[in-house]
Amino acid sequence: MRQQTVATGAVGGVSAQSLYVGGNGASDAHLHGDIDQVSVYAGAMSDREVRALYDNS
C-alpha cells in the first residue's frame, strides 16, 4: 500500500516525497524478500535511543 503524506525530516525540513520501503520508486528494482517490523520516526535518533530499541526487541 502506498500513501502520500507530508512529513518532517530528521533535520526539521518538510518533504512531500513518497516513502518507499524495499524499493526506490524510480525503477522496477525492489527487494526480493520480506521486511518485518518497519518503524518511521520523526527525527534522527541518538546512539543510546537506537541501542534501547535494539535491546528491547
N, C-alpha and C positions, 0 to 999 in steps of 0.2 A: 504494500500500500504506500502510496506517495502522497504527502500532504504538504502544501505550501504554507510556510509560516514566516513571520518576521521575528528574528531573534537577536539578542545582544551577544556580541562576540566576546572572546576572552579578554580583550583589551578595551572593552566598552563600546566598540563600534556596532553598528546595526547592519544586518545583512538580510536581503530578501532572496538570497540564493537558496536553492533546494539543497537539502542534506541527503546524500547518498551513502548508504552503508553497504559495503561489499561491491561497489562499482563506482564509476566516476561520472556517469550520465552523459559523457561526451562520445562514448563508443559502445560497442556491444560487449566489450570486455567486462567480466564480472567474476566474482569469487565463485569457485566451484567447491562448495562445501556448506557447512552450517555456521551460522552466527548465533550465539546464545547470550542472553542477559545483556542487551545493549542498554547503555545509560548515556544521557546527554546532560551535561552540567552547564550552569550559567557562566562559568569562567574557568580560568586556569586553577589547578589545584596545587597545593604545596606538596613536597615530598612526604610530609607527615600525613596529610589527608589521603594521599594515594596508598600509603602503607596501611593505614587504618582500614580502608576499604578492602584491600587485599587480605589482611589478617582476619577480617570478619566475614569473609566469603567462604 
